[in-house]
Amino acid sequence: QVQLVESGGRLVQAGGSLRLSCAASGRTFGSYAMCWFRQAPGKEREFVAAISWSGGSTNYAESVKGRFTISRDNAKNTVYLQMNSLKPEDTGVYYCAAGFLEIATPPKARQFTTWGQGTQVTVSS
């Protein structure tokens, strides 16, 4: 099983960009599909983006399509989330998750048991 540590979250103005990273420990990272979720105060954790174990397939929430890009570097055991044109509604704690699952349809949070601790993203208007 891998352990995950997110980083890169901070306060940014609307229209700005951030790149989040999720570093994984363990030699099996390249076998996992990886996802980013986010959770705003008082709301449920929601799917943001997913990438297959090879990096050949991706999936995005409609709200972030065209603005966010998920990628991975299996040699570095790291998955990234490049976030551009940020909006105040993107504010929340961003979590990465690892799992053995298909990503053709947006995964649900309940499908994952391996999570990072989260990184706070705050977008000011």
Accessible surface in RSA format (square Angstrom, percent):
REM  Atomic radii and reference values for relative SASA: ProtOr
REM  Chains: A
REM  Algorithm: Lee & Richards
REM  Probe-radius: 1.40
REM  Slices: 20
REM RES _ NUM      All-atoms   Total-Side   Main-Chain    Non-polar    All polar
REM                ABS   REL    ABS   REL    ABS   REL    ABS   REL    ABS   REL
RES GLN A   1   162.71  91.0  98.75  72.2  63.96 152.3  36.53  77.8 126.18  95.7
RES VAL A   2     2.42   1.6   0.00   0.0   2.42   5.8   0.00   0.0   2.42   6.6
RES GLN A   3   134.72  75.3 130.26  95.2   4.46  10.6  39.49  84.1  95.23  72.2
RES LEU A   4    10.42   5.8   0.00   0.0  10.42  26.2   0.00   0.0  10.42  28.0
RES VAL A   5    88.74  58.4  86.79  78.6   1.96   4.7  86.79  75.4   1.96   5.3
RES GLU A   6     5.82   3.3   0.00   0.0   5.82  13.9   0.00   0.0   5.82   4.8
RES SER A   7    59.14  50.0  55.19  73.7   3.95   9.1  39.83  84.8  19.30  27.0
RES GLY A   8    37.88  46.7   0.00   N/A  37.88  46.7  25.62  70.3  12.26  27.4
RES GLY A   9    24.21  29.9   0.00   N/A  24.21  29.9   0.00   0.0  24.21  54.2
RES ARG A  10   134.46  56.5 123.27  62.8  11.19  26.6  62.79  85.8  71.67  43.4
RES LEU A  11   116.31  64.8 100.14  71.6  16.17  40.7 100.14  70.3  16.17  43.5
RES VAL A  12    14.89   9.8  10.27   9.3   4.62  11.1  14.89  12.9   0.00   0.0
RES GLN A  13   139.14  77.8 136.75  99.9   2.39   5.7  38.48  81.9 100.66  76.3
RES ALA A  14    49.67  45.7  26.48  40.9  23.19  52.7  26.91  37.9  22.76  60.3
RES GLY A  15    55.57  68.5   0.00   N/A  55.57  68.5  29.64  81.3  25.93  58.1
RES GLY A  16    22.59  27.9   0.00   N/A  22.59  27.9  21.75  59.7   0.84   1.9
RES SER A  17    53.60  45.3  40.08  53.5  13.52  31.2  23.66  50.4  29.94  41.9
RES LEU A  18    10.93   6.1   5.83   4.2   5.11  12.8  10.93   7.7   0.00   0.0
RES ARG A  19   134.15  56.3 116.58  59.4  17.57  41.8  27.57  37.7 106.58  64.6
RES LEU A  20     0.00   0.0   0.00   0.0   0.00   0.0   0.00   0.0   0.00   0.0
RES SER A  21    25.85  21.8  25.77  34.4   0.09   0.2  12.71  27.1  13.14  18.4
RES CYS A  22     0.00   0.0   0.00   0.0   0.00   0.0   0.00   0.0   0.00   0.0
RES ALA A  23    51.51  47.4  49.04  75.7   2.47   5.6  49.28  69.4   2.23   5.9
RES ALA A  24    11.43  10.5   0.00   0.0  11.43  26.0   1.55   2.2   9.89  26.2
RES SER A  25    57.49  48.6  49.54  66.1   7.95  18.3  50.41 107.4   7.07   9.9
RES GLY A  26    37.07  45.7   0.00   N/A  37.07  45.7  24.99  68.6  12.08  27.1
RES ARG A  27   245.68 103.2 205.31 104.7  40.38  96.1  87.64 119.8 158.04  95.8
RES THR A  28    66.53  47.3  63.23  64.1   3.30   7.9  64.08  86.1   2.45   3.7
RES PHE A  29     0.88   0.4   0.53   0.3   0.35   0.9   0.53   0.3   0.35   1.0
RES GLY A  30    26.37  32.5   0.00   N/A  26.37  32.5  17.74  48.7   8.63  19.3
RES SER A  31    60.98  51.5  45.67  61.0  15.30  35.3  19.33  41.2  41.65  58.3
RES TYR A  32    15.36   7.2  15.36   8.7   0.00   0.0   5.72   4.3   9.65  11.9
RES ALA A  33     5.14   4.7   3.46   5.3   1.68   3.8   3.46   4.9   1.68   4.5
RES MET A  34     0.04   0.0   0.04   0.0   0.00   0.0   0.04   0.0   0.00   0.0
RES CYS A  35     0.23   0.2   0.00   0.0   0.23   0.5   0.04   0.1   0.19   0.2
RES TRP A  36     0.08   0.0   0.08   0.0   0.00   0.0   0.08   0.0   0.00   0.0
RES PHE A  37     1.57   0.8   1.57   1.0   0.00   0.0   1.57   1.0   0.00   0.0
RES ARG A  38    14.38   6.0  14.38   7.3   0.00   0.0   3.40   4.6  10.98   6.7
RES GLN A  39    56.50  31.6  53.64  39.2   2.85   6.8  11.35  24.2  45.14  34.2
RES ALA A  40    26.45  24.3  22.61  34.9   3.84   8.7  23.16  32.6   3.29   8.7
RES PRO A  41   123.19  89.8  95.01  86.6  28.18 102.4 107.40  88.7  15.79  98.2
RES GLY A  42    92.10 113.6   0.00   N/A  92.10 113.6  45.45 124.7  46.65 104.5
RES LYS A  43   144.57  70.5 132.82  81.5  11.75  28.0  83.39  75.1  61.18  65.2
RES GLU A  44   154.18  88.5 139.80 105.8  14.38  34.2  58.62 113.4  95.56  78.0
RES ARG A  45    73.49  30.9  54.89  28.0  18.60  44.3  11.80  16.1  61.69  37.4
RES GLU A  46    81.86  47.0  77.60  58.7   4.26  10.1  31.29  60.5  50.57  41.3
RES PHE A  47    24.13  12.1  14.44   8.9   9.69  25.2  14.44   8.8   9.69  27.7
RES VAL A  48     0.50   0.3   0.44   0.4   0.06   0.2   0.50   0.4   0.00   0.0
RES ALA A  49     0.00   0.0   0.00   0.0   0.00   0.0   0.00   0.0   0.00   0.0
RES ALA A  50     0.00   0.0   0.00   0.0   0.00   0.0   0.00   0.0   0.00   0.0
RES ILE A  51     4.37   2.5   4.37   3.3   0.00   0.0   4.37   3.1   0.00   0.0
RES SER A  52    18.12  15.3  17.36  23.2   0.76   1.7  17.35  36.9   0.77   1.1
RES TRP A  53   152.10  61.0 151.66  73.4   0.44   1.0 123.73  66.0  28.37  46.0
RES SER A  54    64.79  54.7  35.36  47.2  29.43  67.8  24.46  52.1  40.33  56.5
RES GLY A  55    28.98  35.7   0.00   N/A  28.98  35.7   7.76  21.3  21.22  47.5
RES GLY A  56    68.93  85.0   0.00   N/A  68.93  85.0  35.10  96.3  33.83  75.8
RES SER A  57    59.55  50.3  54.32  72.5   5.23  12.1  22.97  48.9  36.58  51.2
RES THR A  58    67.02  47.7  37.35  37.9  29.67  70.7  14.17  19.0  52.85  79.9
RES ASN A  59    21.51  14.8  17.54  17.0   3.97   9.6   5.47  13.2  16.05  15.5
RES TYR A  60    38.91  18.2  34.16  19.4   4.74  12.3  28.31  21.3  10.60  13.1
RES ALA A  61    19.91  18.3  14.63  22.6   5.28  12.0  19.91  28.0   0.00   0.0
RES GLU A  62   136.92  78.6 116.65  88.2  20.28  48.3  66.31 128.3  70.62  57.7
RES SER A  63    65.42  55.3  43.41  57.9  22.00  50.7  51.30 109.2  14.12  19.8
RES VAL A  64     0.26   0.2   0.26   0.2   0.00   0.0   0.26   0.2   0.00   0.0
RES LYS A  65   106.05  51.7  86.29  52.9  19.76  47.0  48.36  43.5  57.69  61.4
RES GLY A  66    88.48 109.1   0.00   N/A  88.48 109.1  44.58 122.3  43.89  98.3
RES ARG A  67    32.05  13.5  27.30  13.9   4.75  11.3  26.07  35.6   5.98   3.6
RES PHE A  68     6.03   3.0   0.00   0.0   6.03  15.7   0.00   0.0   6.03  17.2
RES THR A  69    73.71  52.4  73.01  74.0   0.70   1.7  44.39  59.6  29.32  44.3
RES ILE A  70     4.77   2.7   0.00   0.0   4.77  11.5   0.00   0.0   4.77  13.0
RES SER A  71    48.43  40.9  47.01  62.7   1.42   3.3  34.01  72.4  14.42  20.2
RES ARG A  72    31.72  13.3   4.84   2.5  26.88  64.0   5.38   7.4  26.34  16.0
RES ASP A  73    44.13  30.9  39.37  39.2   4.76  11.3  14.41  33.9  29.72  29.6
RES ASN A  74    56.32  38.8  40.76  39.4  15.56  37.5  23.74  57.1  32.58  31.5
RES ALA A  75   103.41  95.1  57.25  88.3  46.16 105.0  69.26  97.5  34.15  90.5
RES LYS A  76   138.80  67.7 117.45  72.1  21.35  50.8  71.31  64.2  67.49  71.9
RES ASN A  77    39.89  27.5  39.79  38.5   0.10   0.2   9.07  21.8  30.82  29.8
RES THR A  78    14.58  10.4  14.58  14.8   0.00   0.0   5.28   7.1   9.30  14.1
RES VAL A  79     0.13   0.1   0.13   0.1   0.00   0.0   0.13   0.1   0.00   0.0
RES TYR A  80    34.01  15.9  34.01  19.4   0.00   0.0  18.47  13.9  15.54  19.2
RES LEU A  81     0.00   0.0   0.00   0.0   0.00   0.0   0.00   0.0   0.00   0.0
RES GLN A  82    58.02  32.4  57.82  42.3   0.20   0.5  28.58  60.8  29.44  22.3
RES MET A  83     0.00   0.0   0.00   0.0   0.00   0.0   0.00   0.0   0.00   0.0
RES ASN A  84    59.28  40.9  59.28  57.3   0.00   0.0  15.89  38.2  43.39  41.9
RES SER A  85    60.08  50.8  55.37  73.9   4.71  10.9  19.85  42.3  40.23  56.4
RES LEU A  86     2.60   1.4   0.00   0.0   2.60   6.5   0.00   0.0   2.60   7.0
RES LYS A  87    86.35  42.1  85.91  52.7   0.45   1.1  39.97  36.0  46.38  49.4
RES PRO A  88    55.54  40.5  48.80  44.5   6.75  24.5  49.16  40.6   6.38  39.7
RES GLU A  89   122.47  70.3  96.15  72.7  26.32  62.7  61.94 119.8  60.53  49.4
RES ASP A  90     0.43   0.3   0.43   0.4   0.00   0.0   0.00   0.0   0.43   0.4
RES THR A  91    36.06  25.6  32.31  32.8   3.75   8.9  30.41  40.8   5.65   8.5
RES GLY A  92     0.29   0.4   0.00   N/A   0.29   0.4   0.29   0.8   0.00   0.0
RES VAL A  93    40.33  26.5  40.33  36.5   0.00   0.0  40.33  35.0   0.00   0.0
RES TYR A  94     0.00   0.0   0.00   0.0   0.00   0.0   0.00   0.0   0.00   0.0
RES TYR A  95    32.64  15.2  32.64  18.6   0.00   0.0   7.54   5.7  25.09  30.9
RES CYS A  96     0.00   0.0   0.00   0.0   0.00   0.0   0.00   0.0   0.00   0.0
RES ALA A  97     0.00   0.0   0.00   0.0   0.00   0.0   0.00   0.0   0.00   0.0
RES ALA A  98     3.11   2.9   0.00   0.0   3.11   7.1   0.00   0.0   3.11   8.2
RES GLY A  99     9.40  11.6   0.00   N/A   9.40  11.6   9.40  25.8   0.00   0.0
RES PHE A 100   143.68  71.9 107.57  66.6  36.11  94.0 113.03  68.5  30.65  87.7
RES LEU A 101    42.51  23.7  16.41  11.7  26.10  65.6  28.22  19.8  14.30  38.5
RES GLU A 102   151.67  87.1 138.79 105.0  12.88  30.7  60.16 116.4  91.51  74.7
RES ILE A 103    10.33   5.9   8.12   6.1   2.20   5.3   8.12   5.8   2.20   6.0
RES ALA A 104    91.28  83.9  57.70  89.0  33.58  76.4  68.76  96.8  22.52  59.6
RES THR A 105   101.36  72.1  99.48 100.8   1.88   4.5  70.32  94.5  31.03  46.9
RES PRO A 106    69.05  50.3  60.81  55.4   8.25  30.0  60.81  50.2   8.25  51.3
RES PRO A 107     4.08   3.0   0.00   0.0   4.08  14.8   2.14   1.8   1.94  12.1
RES LYS A 108   113.37  55.3 111.37  68.3   2.00   4.8  55.63  50.1  57.74  61.5
RES ALA A 109    29.06  26.7  22.65  35.0   6.41  14.6  22.65  31.9   6.41  17.0
RES ARG A 110   200.49  84.2 162.61  82.9  37.88  90.2  77.33 105.7 123.17  74.6
RES GLN A 111    97.01  54.2  64.79  47.3  32.22  76.7  29.50  62.8  67.51  51.2
RES PHE A 112    10.65   5.3   0.00   0.0  10.65  27.7   0.88   0.5   9.77  28.0
RES THR A 113   125.40  89.2  96.34  97.7  29.06  69.3  77.54 104.2  47.85  72.3
RES THR A 114    11.14   7.9   8.99   9.1   2.16   5.1   5.99   8.0   5.16   7.8
RES TRP A 115    65.58  26.3  40.50  19.6  25.08  58.9  31.20  16.6  34.38  55.8
RES GLY A 116     9.77  12.1   0.00   N/A   9.77  12.1   2.13   5.8   7.65  17.1
RES GLN A 117   111.78  62.5  80.93  59.1  30.85  73.5  73.08 155.6  38.70  29.4
RES GLY A 118    11.78  14.5   0.00   N/A  11.78  14.5   0.57   1.6  11.22  25.1
RES THR A 119    17.84  12.7  11.83  12.0   6.02  14.3   8.03  10.8   9.81  14.8
RES GLN A 120    86.86  48.6  78.39  57.3   8.47  20.2  49.76 105.9  37.09  28.1
RES VAL A 121     0.00   0.0   0.00   0.0   0.00   0.0   0.00   0.0   0.00   0.0
RES THR A 122    47.07  33.5  47.00  47.6   0.07   0.2  35.44  47.6  11.63  17.6
RES VAL A 123     7.48   4.9   0.00   0.0   7.48  18.0   0.00   0.0   7.48  20.3
RES SER A 124    41.29  34.9  34.32  45.8   6.97  16.1  34.33  73.1   6.95   9.7
RES SER A 125   129.95 109.8  67.20  89.7  62.75 144.6  55.54 118.3  74.41 104.2
END  Absolute sums over single chains surface
CHAIN  1 A     6521.3       4929.3       1592.0       3425.4       3095.9
END  Absolute sums over all chains
TOTAL          6521.3       4929.3       1592.0       3425.4       3095.9
